[in-house]
Amino acid sequence: MWRTRPPKGVEPSSGSLFYALSHDGGQTWSDNRELTDRACPCCRAMATSDSTGRIAVAYRAAGGNLRDPALAISTDHG
């Protein structure tokens, strides 16, 4: 789902990737925060976490015609 739409017929070279945090099992959520504004708009991001609170988000970074793998890691529970 796009937060801002490009003009009709124009394919954007990058898009933004947002996240929110919940510290009570999903009852309440933080405000939306931008992780990056250079995510490939056609590739899916993947997220995972472990029992120690580390969170990893993998996505393809975009800029112009380039697409590079990117990994954002949080070691402080987000």
N, C-alpha and C positions, 0 to 999 in steps of 0.2 A: 504494500500500500504506500503510495507516494504521499509525502507531507506537502510537498510543493510540486506542481506539475510543470514540465517543460512545455514550451509552445507546441501545438499540435503538429505532428510530422517531424519533430526534432527529437533525436535520441541523445540523452545526456551522456557525457563521457564519464561522469562519476555521480555518486549520490551519498547521502548521509546515512549513518548507522547509529541508532539510538538504543539506550538501555534504561532500565529502572530497577531499583532494588527493593526487596521486601525482607524485613528482619523478623516477621511474625508469621511465617508460613503462608504468605499471600493474602492476609487479611487487609493490609494496607501497603501502599507502594510509594516510593519516592517520586519526585518529579522526573520527567524524562530528561536524560542527559545525552549529549552527543558524544559518541565514541570516536567517530571520524567523519570527515566530510569527503573522503576520497575512496569510498567503497564502490566496487563495480556494481552498477545498477541491475545487471542481469544475472549475477552469480549469488548463490545463497550463502549466507553466513552460518556458521555452526558454533555452538557454545557447549561447554562442558564444565563440570566442577568436580572437586574431590572432597574427601571427608575433612581435610584440614582447612577448607575455605578458599583454596585457590580456584580461580575462575579463568578459563581460557576461551577466547573468541577468535576463530579463524575466518578470514575473509580474503577476497582478492582486492588489493588496492588498485585504484584506477587513476590515471592521469593522462590525458590526451589519448593516444592509441595504445598505451602500455597497460598491462595487467600483471601485477606481481603478487605472489602469496604474501599474506600479512598475518601476524599473530599478536593479539593483545592479551597480556597475562596480568591478573590482579592477584596479589598475595595477601591482601588485607580485607577479604570478604567483599570485594567490589568497591 
